[in-house]
Amino acid sequence: MRSDKLIDYNIFVPSVLVMVAISIPFAMYESESLTLLNSIFDYIVDVFSWGYLWYGVILVIAGLYFAFSKYGQVVLGDPTEKPRFTLFEYASILIAMGVGSTIMRTGMLQWTSVANDPPAGVSVGSAEALLWGNAYSMFLWGFQVFAIFVMSAPAMGYILHVKKRPLMRISEACRVLFGDRFTDGWGGRALDILFLISILAGASVTLGLGAPIITHNLSNLLDMKVTFGMTIIVTIVWVFLFSLSAYLGIEKGIKRLSTMNMYLAGLFGVFIVIAGPGVFILNYFSDSVAFLLSNYLDFSLNTESVYEGKASHIQSNTVFWFAYSATWAMLHSVFAAKISKGRTIKEMILTYLLAPTMISWIATGVLGGLGVHRYLAGDLSVLELVQEDERMAAIPEILQTLPFGEIAIVIFIIVALIFLTTTLDSTTYTVAAYTSTRDMSKNEPPRTLRIIIAMIITAFALILMRIGGLPPLSVVSGLMGLPIIVIQFILIYAAKKMMDNDLAWNTNIRKSQ
């Protein structure tokens, strides 16, 4: 079969055209676009903060309900078949997809944003502000964000592995609610186009904003300025890696990179604890977890309504974080559904809630603990460094304080690069699967299509990095979370309705149950 017959142009072409249409004005009028979009986002923060906060809490409750109710024992696939991956492989893939390289940045520096702009009543740079900072960084990588990522997956996994529907799409999962006419018509197409636009925009932003994590460490290591040429070289290497991984597929590419990086990241963390201020890091990690658990409801629901003035970093950033996470929610759920064949709904949800959270908290404790120690010891003016134009430049400065600092930077670059790769190879693979006309319940997406998707994402990112328009696009990605939230709740209900109609908790469970 010819490869061009394997692409659904009805959703693929409109999505790319919309991306081009919104990117051109952003590039031509970057500052004006950014001002307008930020004003819209600030308005949402003022008016709808409570909604985003409750959205995260409600999805955690929904996840626990699905996991521990009769629906949790439903198997995504043939109950007599073994899961596609071992639990370690499965968790590693979900961690790589869910956490990605962003944890390398936020784990090291997120605490500084809170320490410089703490909640009302807390002094800047104080001991309490430092605890708020690291605990908040852990909260960002906690149960709410991973519930956002996974809670559309039951519906997608059910249509793919139980219903054996050929197309792995949002519209297909909504068929049980809206019927054939909507699903096969413009309504279903609109849902699928919205999914693709949000993912192409988010992936372009990830590629564009992820490169500085690498380039600033290289700059420090090689003692040279960050240039667009360096960015191009890093991006080309990165694109080659994630294109190759996506081309090889889940077993030969994505799984191997994900599991390898788990070991490498673990060794890097052990090195920091042993070579760095290990006792302080362990103590600070314990304090951060205790502070987080003691203030979890405060982080989750506080809008600072009785305080006058500008919203603190915690309040405004939490809303943006949940909004931005919502734009990625469908991608994570589609990918999680694809790799969850043979897993129960309970296994899928709890693995995504617990495994990335645990790894993220450990990473935040180690990376954040190192930075806080250097600040408290007076070795480095970290809070001043991050207020300069290039925040990423603070990361190599912190790593340089370790014994064998240059080796630490090299390892950091490798781990970050692989995390970036596993995020975008999963993205590329999922978008290819989504736009393919192949039967995704039986086949993998065409390799040619995976490469085409990788090239399109790269082209958007490089052009916007060069001529401008990337910051506005990142805000748009956050704003696109609003319609995605509505779709999420629709899919949660669709999953319940499909299982109710099929009595799946009786017919599609393991014999031992």
C-alpha positions as CSV (number, residue, x, y, z in Angstrom):
1,M,0.0,0.0,0.0
2,R,1.3,3.4,-0.9
3,S,2.3,5.6,2.0
4,D,0.3,8.6,0.9
5,K,-2.9,6.4,1.3
6,L,-2.0,5.9,4.9
7,I,-2.4,9.6,5.9
8,D,-5.8,11.1,6.6
9,Y,-5.4,14.4,4.9
10,N,-8.8,15.6,6.1
11,I,-7.5,16.2,9.5
12,F,-3.7,16.4,8.8
13,V,-3.7,19.3,6.2
14,P,-6.2,21.6,8.0
15,S,-4.1,21.2,11.3
16,V,-0.9,22.2,9.6
17,L,-2.6,25.1,7.7
18,V,-4.0,26.5,11.0
19,M,-0.6,26.2,12.6
20,V,0.9,28.2,9.7
21,A,-1.9,30.8,9.9
22,I,-1.4,31.5,13.6
23,S,2.4,31.4,13.5
24,I,2.8,34.1,10.8
25,P,1.2,36.9,12.7
26,F,3.0,35.8,15.9
27,A,6.4,36.0,14.1
28,M,5.5,39.4,12.5
29,Y,4.1,41.0,15.6
30,E,5.7,39.0,18.4
31,S,5.7,41.7,21.1
32,E,2.2,42.8,20.3
33,S,0.9,39.2,20.2
34,L,2.6,38.4,23.4
35,T,1.1,41.4,25.2
36,L,-2.4,40.6,23.9
37,L,-2.2,36.9,24.8
38,N,-0.7,37.6,28.2
39,S,-3.6,40.0,28.9
40,I,-6.0,37.3,28.0
41,F,-4.3,34.7,30.2
42,D,-4.1,37.2,33.1
43,Y,-7.8,37.7,32.8
44,I,-8.3,33.9,33.0
45,V,-6.1,33.8,36.1
46,D,-8.2,36.5,37.7
47,V,-11.6,35.0,36.8
48,F,-11.1,31.3,36.5
49,S,-8.3,30.3,38.9
50,W,-10.7,28.4,41.1
51,G,-11.9,26.4,38.0
52,Y,-8.5,25.2,37.1
53,L,-7.6,24.3,40.7
54,W,-10.8,22.3,41.1
55,Y,-10.3,20.7,37.7
56,G,-7.1,19.1,38.9
57,V,-8.7,17.9,42.2
58,I,-11.7,16.5,40.4
59,L,-9.6,14.5,38.0
60,V,-7.6,12.9,40.8
61,I,-11.0,11.9,42.4
62,A,-12.2,10.5,39.1
63,G,-8.9,8.6,38.7
64,L,-9.2,7.0,42.1
65,Y,-12.9,6.1,41.4
66,F,-12.1,4.4,38.2
67,A,-9.1,2.6,39.7
68,F,-10.8,1.2,42.8
69,S,-14.3,0.7,41.5
70,K,-15.6,-2.2,39.4
71,Y,-14.2,-0.4,36.3
72,G,-10.6,-0.8,37.6
73,Q,-10.5,-4.5,36.9
74,V,-11.4,-4.1,33.2
75,V,-8.6,-5.3,31.0
76,L,-7.6,-3.2,28.0
77,G,-7.4,-6.1,25.5
78,D,-7.8,-9.9,25.7
79,P,-7.8,-10.8,29.4
80,T,-5.9,-14.0,28.6
81,E,-2.9,-12.2,27.1
82,K,0.0,-10.9,29.0
83,P,0.7,-7.1,29.1
84,R,2.8,-5.8,26.3
85,F,5.6,-4.5,28.6
86,T,6.9,-5.5,32.0
87,L,5.9,-3.2,34.8
88,F,9.4,-1.5,34.9
89,E,9.4,-1.0,31.1
90,Y,5.8,0.3,31.2
91,A,6.5,2.7,34.1
92,S,9.8,3.9,32.5
93,I,8.0,4.8,29.2
94,L,5.2,6.6,31.1
95,I,7.8,8.5,33.2
96,A,9.8,9.5,30.1
97,M,6.7,10.7,28.4
98,G,5.1,12.3,31.4
99,V,8.1,14.0,32.9
100,G,10.5,14.6,30.1
101,S,13.3,17.1,30.2
102,T,11.2,19.7,31.9
103,I,11.9,18.1,35.3
104,M,15.6,18.9,34.7
105,R,14.8,22.6,34.5
106,T,12.0,22.9,37.1
107,G,13.7,20.5,39.5
108,M,16.8,22.7,39.6
109,L,15.3,26.1,39.4
110,Q,11.6,26.2,40.2
111,W,12.2,26.8,43.9
112,T,13.9,30.1,43.0
113,S,10.7,31.5,41.4
114,V,8.9,31.0,44.6
115,A,11.7,32.2,46.8
116,N,11.8,35.4,44.8
117,D,8.0,35.7,44.8
118,P,6.7,33.8,47.8
119,P,3.0,33.6,48.9
120,A,1.5,36.6,50.8
121,G,3.1,37.0,54.3
122,V,6.3,35.1,53.5
123,S,9.6,37.1,53.1
124,V,11.6,36.9,49.9
125,G,14.6,34.5,50.2
126,S,13.6,33.4,53.8
127,A,13.9,29.8,55.1
128,E,10.1,29.5,54.8
129,A,10.2,30.7,51.2
130,L,12.8,28.0,50.4
131,L,10.5,25.3,51.8
132,W,7.6,26.7,49.9
133,G,9.7,26.7,46.7
134,N,10.9,23.1,46.7
135,A,7.6,21.8,48.0
136,Y,5.8,23.7,45.3
137,S,8.1,22.2,42.6
138,M,7.1,18.8,43.9
139,F,3.5,19.7,43.8
140,L,3.7,20.7,40.1
141,W,4.9,17.1,39.5
142,G,2.2,15.5,41.7
143,F,-1.1,13.7,41.4
144,Q,-3.1,16.5,39.8
145,V,-0.9,16.9,36.7
146,F,-0.6,13.2,36.1
147,A,-4.3,12.7,36.6
148,I,-4.7,15.4,33.9
149,F,-2.4,13.3,31.6
150,V,-4.1,9.9,32.1
151,M,-7.8,10.4,32.6
152,S,-8.7,10.3,28.9
153,A,-6.8,7.1,28.4
154,P,-9.5,4.7,29.7
155,A,-11.8,5.7,26.8
156,M,-9.0,5.7,24.2
157,G,-7.6,2.3,25.4
158,Y,-11.1,0.8,25.5
159,I,-11.9,1.6,21.9
160,L,-8.5,0.5,20.7
161,H,-7.9,-2.7,22.6
162,V,-11.4,-3.9,23.5
163,K,-13.7,-2.5,20.8
164,K,-10.9,-3.0,18.3
165,R,-11.8,0.2,16.5
166,P,-9.4,0.9,13.7
167,L,-8.9,4.6,14.3
168,M,-7.2,5.8,17.5
169,R,-9.0,9.1,17.7
170,I,-11.0,11.3,20.1
171,S,-13.9,11.4,17.7
172,E,-14.1,7.6,17.7
173,A,-14.2,7.5,21.6
174,C,-17.1,9.9,21.5
175,R,-19.2,7.8,19.1
176,V,-21.0,6.2,22.0
177,L,-22.3,9.6,23.1
178,F,-22.8,11.5,19.9
179,G,-23.6,8.8,17.4
180,D,-22.4,8.0,13.9
181,R,-23.5,11.2,12.1
182,F,-21.5,13.5,14.4
183,T,-18.5,11.2,14.6
184,D,-18.2,10.6,10.9
185,G,-19.0,14.2,10.0
186,W,-17.7,17.7,10.7
187,G,-18.1,17.4,14.5
188,G,-15.7,14.5,14.8
189,R,-13.3,16.0,12.3
190,A,-13.3,19.3,14.4
191,L,-12.4,17.3,17.5
192,D,-9.5,15.6,15.8
193,I,-8.2,18.8,14.2
194,L,-8.3,20.5,17.6
195,F,-6.2,17.7,19.0
196,L,-3.6,17.9,16.3
197,I,-3.3,21.7,16.5
198,S,-2.8,21.6,20.3
199,I,-0.1,18.9,20.0
200,L,1.8,20.4,17.0
201,A,1.9,23.7,18.9
202,G,2.9,22.2,22.1
203,A,5.6,20.0,20.5
204,S,7.0,23.0,18.6
205,V,7.2,25.0,21.9
206,T,8.9,22.0,23.6
207,L,11.5,21.8,20.9
208,G,12.1,25.5,20.9
209,L,12.2,26.0,24.6
210,G,13.9,22.7,25.4
211,A,17.1,23.5,23.4
212,P,18.3,26.1,25.9
213,I,18.5,23.4,28.5
214,I,21.3,21.9,26.4
215,T,22.9,25.0,24.8
216,H,23.5,26.8,28.1
217,N,25.3,23.8,29.6
218,L,27.3,23.4,26.4
219,S,28.2,27.1,26.4
220,N,29.5,26.8,30.0
221,L,31.4,23.6,29.2
222,L,33.0,25.0,26.0
223,D,33.4,28.5,27.3
224,M,31.6,30.1,24.4
225,K,28.5,32.2,23.9
226,V,25.2,30.6,23.0
227,T,24.6,31.4,19.3
228,F,21.8,30.4,16.9
229,G,24.4,28.2,15.1
230,M,24.9,26.2,18.3
231,T,21.1,26.0,18.7
232,I,20.8,24.7,15.2
233,I,23.5,22.0,15.8
234,V,21.9,20.9,19.1
235,T,18.5,20.8,17.4
236,I,19.7,18.8,14.5
237,V,21.3,16.2,16.8
238,W,18.1,16.1,18.9
239,V,15.8,15.8,15.9
240,F,18.0,13.0,14.5
241,L,17.7,11.1,17.8
242,F,13.9,11.5,18.3
243,S,13.2,10.9,14.6
244,L,15.3,7.7,14.7
245,S,13.6,6.5,17.9
246,A,10.2,7.2,16.5
247,Y,11.2,5.5,13.3
248,L,12.3,2.4,15.2
249,G,9.0,2.2,17.1
250,I,8.1,1.6,20.7
251,E,10.0,-1.7,21.4
252,K,13.2,-0.9,19.6
253,G,13.3,2.9,20.1
254,I,11.1,4.5,22.7
255,K,11.3,1.6,25.3
256,R,15.0,1.2,25.1
257,L,15.7,4.9,25.4
258,S,13.3,5.3,28.3
259,T,14.6,2.4,30.3
260,M,18.2,3.3,29.7
261,N,17.6,6.9,30.8
262,M,16.0,5.7,34.0
263,Y,19.3,4.0,34.9
264,L,21.4,6.9,33.8
265,A,19.3,9.5,35.7
266,G,19.4,7.3,38.8
267,L,23.2,7.1,38.6
268,F,23.4,10.9,38.1
269,G,21.2,11.5,41.2
270,V,23.4,9.1,43.3
271,F,26.5,11.0,42.1
272,I,25.1,14.4,43.2
273,V,24.2,13.0,46.6
274,I,27.6,11.4,47.1
275,A,29.8,14.1,45.6
276,G,27.6,17.0,46.8
277,P,26.0,17.9,50.1
278,G,24.4,14.5,50.5
279,V,23.2,14.9,54.1
280,F,21.7,18.3,53.4
281,I,19.9,17.0,50.3
282,L,18.4,14.1,52.2
283,N,17.3,16.4,55.1
284,Y,15.9,19.0,52.7
285,F,14.1,16.3,50.7
286,S,12.4,15.1,53.9
287,D,11.6,18.7,55.0
288,S,10.2,19.4,51.5
289,V,8.0,16.3,51.4
290,A,6.7,17.1,55.0
291,F,6.0,20.7,54.0
292,L,4.2,19.6,50.8
293,L,2.0,17.1,52.6
294,S,1.2,19.6,55.3
295,N,0.2,22.2,52.8
296,Y,-1.2,20.1,50.0
297,L,-4.7,21.5,50.2
298,D,-3.3,25.0,50.3
299,F,-1.3,24.3,47.1
300,S,-4.3,22.6,45.5
301,L,-7.1,25.1,46.1
302,N,-5.8,28.4,47.5
303,T,-6.5,31.4,45.3
304,E,-5.3,34.1,47.7
305,S,-8.6,35.8,47.4
306,V,-8.3,37.9,50.6
307,Y,-4.9,39.4,49.6
308,E,-4.8,42.5,47.5
309,G,-2.4,43.1,44.7
310,K,-0.7,41.0,42.1
311,A,-1.1,37.2,42.3
312,S,2.0,35.4,43.6
313,H,4.0,33.1,41.5
314,I,2.4,30.0,43.0
315,Q,-1.1,31.1,42.2
316,S,-0.5,32.3,38.6
317,N,1.9,29.6,37.7
318,T,-0.3,26.8,39.0
319,V,-3.2,28.0,36.7
320,F,-0.8,28.1,33.7
321,W,0.7,24.8,34.6
322,F,-2.7,23.0,34.7
323,A,-3.8,24.8,31.6
324,Y,-0.6,23.9,29.7
325,S,-0.8,20.3,31.0
326,A,-4.4,20.1,29.6
327,T,-3.1,20.8,26.1
328,W,-0.9,17.8,26.4
329,A,-3.5,15.6,28.2
330,M,-4.9,14.1,25.0
331,L,-1.5,13.2,23.7
332,H,-0.5,11.5,26.9
333,S,-3.7,9.6,27.1
334,V,-3.6,8.5,23.5
335,F,0.0,7.3,23.9
336,A,-0.8,5.7,27.3
337,A,-3.7,3.9,25.7
338,K,-1.5,2.6,22.9
339,I,1.1,1.0,25.2
340,S,-1.4,-0.3,27.8
341,K,-2.6,-3.4,26.0
342,G,-3.0,-6.1,28.5
343,R,-3.1,-3.8,31.5
344,T,-6.2,-3.2,33.6
345,I,-7.6,0.3,33.9
346,K,-6.5,0.3,37.6
347,E,-2.9,-0.6,36.6
348,M,-2.8,2.1,34.0
349,I,-4.2,4.9,36.2
350,L,-2.2,4.1,39.3
351,T,1.1,3.6,37.4
352,Y,0.7,7.0,35.8
353,L,-0.3,8.6,39.1
354,L,2.5,7.1,41.2
355,A,5.6,6.3,39.1
356,P,6.2,9.7,37.5
357,T,5.2,11.4,40.8
358,M,7.8,9.4,42.8
359,I,10.6,10.0,40.3
360,S,9.8,13.7,40.0
361,W,9.8,14.2,43.8
362,I,13.2,12.5,44.0
363,A,14.6,14.5,41.1
364,T,13.3,17.7,42.7
365,G,14.7,16.8,46.1
366,V,18.2,16.1,44.6
367,L,18.4,18.9,42.0
368,G,16.6,21.5,44.1
369,G,18.5,20.5,47.2
370,L,21.8,21.1,45.5
371,G,20.8,24.6,44.4
372,V,19.4,25.6,47.8
373,H,22.5,24.4,49.6
374,R,24.7,26.5,47.3
375,Y,22.5,29.5,48.0
376,L,22.5,29.0,51.8
377,A,26.3,28.3,51.9
378,G,27.0,31.5,50.0
379,D,28.8,29.6,47.2
380,L,26.5,31.0,44.5
381,S,24.0,33.9,44.3
382,V,21.4,31.7,42.8
383,L,18.4,34.0,43.3
384,E,20.2,36.8,41.6
385,L,21.4,34.6,38.7
386,V,17.9,33.5,37.8
387,Q,16.6,37.0,37.6
388,E,18.9,37.7,34.7
389,D,17.6,37.2,31.1
390,E,18.9,33.7,30.7
391,R,17.6,31.6,33.6
392,M,19.1,28.4,32.1
393,A,22.6,29.8,32.6
394,A,22.2,29.2,36.3
395,I,22.0,25.4,35.9
396,P,25.7,24.9,34.8
397,E,26.8,27.4,37.4
398,I,25.2,25.2,40.1
399,L,26.6,22.0,38.6
400,Q,30.1,23.5,38.4
401,T,30.2,23.7,42.2
402,L,30.3,19.9,42.3
403,P,33.6,17.9,42.3
404,F,34.2,16.9,38.7
405,G,31.8,19.7,37.7
406,E,32.5,19.4,34.0
407,I,31.6,15.7,34.1
408,A,28.4,16.5,35.9
409,I,27.5,19.0,33.2
410,V,28.2,16.4,30.5
411,I,26.0,13.8,32.3
412,F,23.3,16.4,32.8
413,I,23.4,17.2,29.0
414,I,23.0,13.6,28.1
415,V,20.2,12.9,30.5
416,A,18.3,16.0,29.5
417,L,18.9,15.2,25.8
418,I,17.5,11.7,26.2
419,F,14.5,13.0,28.2
420,L,13.8,15.6,25.4
421,T,14.1,12.8,22.9
422,T,11.7,10.4,24.7
423,T,9.2,13.2,24.9
424,L,9.2,14.1,21.3
425,D,9.6,10.6,19.9
426,S,6.5,9.6,21.8
427,T,4.8,12.7,20.5
428,T,5.9,12.0,16.9
429,Y,4.8,8.4,17.2
430,T,1.4,9.3,18.6
431,V,0.6,12.0,16.1
432,A,1.5,9.6,13.3
433,A,-0.7,6.9,14.8
434,Y,-3.5,9.5,15.1
435,T,-3.4,10.7,11.5
436,S,-2.8,7.3,10.0
437,T,-5.6,5.4,8.2
438,R,-4.1,2.1,9.2
439,D,-6.0,-0.1,11.8
440,M,-4.2,1.0,14.9
441,S,-5.6,-1.9,16.9
442,K,-3.4,-4.2,14.8
443,N,-0.7,-2.1,13.3
444,E,1.9,0.5,14.0
445,P,1.8,3.9,12.3
446,P,3.7,4.2,9.0
447,R,7.4,4.9,9.5
448,T,7.4,7.5,6.6
449,L,4.6,9.3,8.4
450,R,6.6,9.4,11.7
451,I,9.5,11.1,9.9
452,I,7.1,13.6,8.2
453,I,5.6,14.6,11.5
454,A,9.1,15.0,13.0
455,M,10.2,17.3,10.2
456,I,7.0,19.4,10.5
457,I,7.5,19.9,14.2
458,T,11.2,20.8,13.7
459,A,10.4,23.2,10.9
460,F,7.9,25.1,13.0
461,A,10.2,25.3,16.0
462,L,13.3,26.4,14.0
463,I,11.5,29.1,12.0
464,L,9.9,30.5,15.1
465,M,13.1,30.4,17.1
466,R,14.8,32.3,14.3
467,I,12.2,34.9,13.4
468,G,10.3,35.1,16.6
469,G,6.8,34.0,17.6
470,L,7.7,31.1,20.0
471,P,6.7,32.9,23.3
472,P,3.2,33.8,22.0
473,L,2.7,30.2,20.7
474,S,3.6,29.0,24.2
475,V,0.8,31.1,25.7
476,V,-1.6,29.9,23.0
477,S,-0.7,26.3,24.0
478,G,-1.8,27.2,27.5
479,L,-5.0,28.8,26.4
480,M,-5.9,25.8,24.2
481,G,-6.3,23.8,27.4
482,L,-9.8,25.3,27.9
483,P,-11.5,23.3,25.1
484,I,-9.4,20.2,25.9
485,I,-10.7,20.2,29.5
486,V,-14.3,20.0,28.2
487,I,-13.3,17.1,25.9
488,Q,-11.6,15.3,28.8
489,F,-14.7,15.2,30.8
490,I,-16.7,14.0,27.8
491,L,-14.2,11.2,27.3
492,I,-14.3,10.2,31.0
493,Y,-18.1,9.8,30.7
494,A,-17.7,8.0,27.4
495,A,-15.4,5.4,29.0
496,K,-17.9,4.8,31.7
497,K,-20.8,4.5,29.3
498,M,-19.0,2.1,27.0
499,M,-18.1,-0.2,29.9
500,D,-21.6,0.0,31.3
501,N,-23.1,-0.9,27.9
502,D,-20.8,-3.9,27.6
503,L,-20.9,-4.9,31.3
504,A,-17.1,-5.0,30.9
505,W,-16.4,-5.6,34.6
506,N,-18.0,-9.0,34.1
507,T,-16.9,-9.9,30.6
508,N,-13.4,-8.4,30.2
509,I,-11.5,-9.2,33.3
510,R,-8.8,-11.7,34.2
511,K,-9.9,-15.1,35.4
512,S,-8.2,-14.7,38.7
513,Q,-10.6,-11.8,39.3
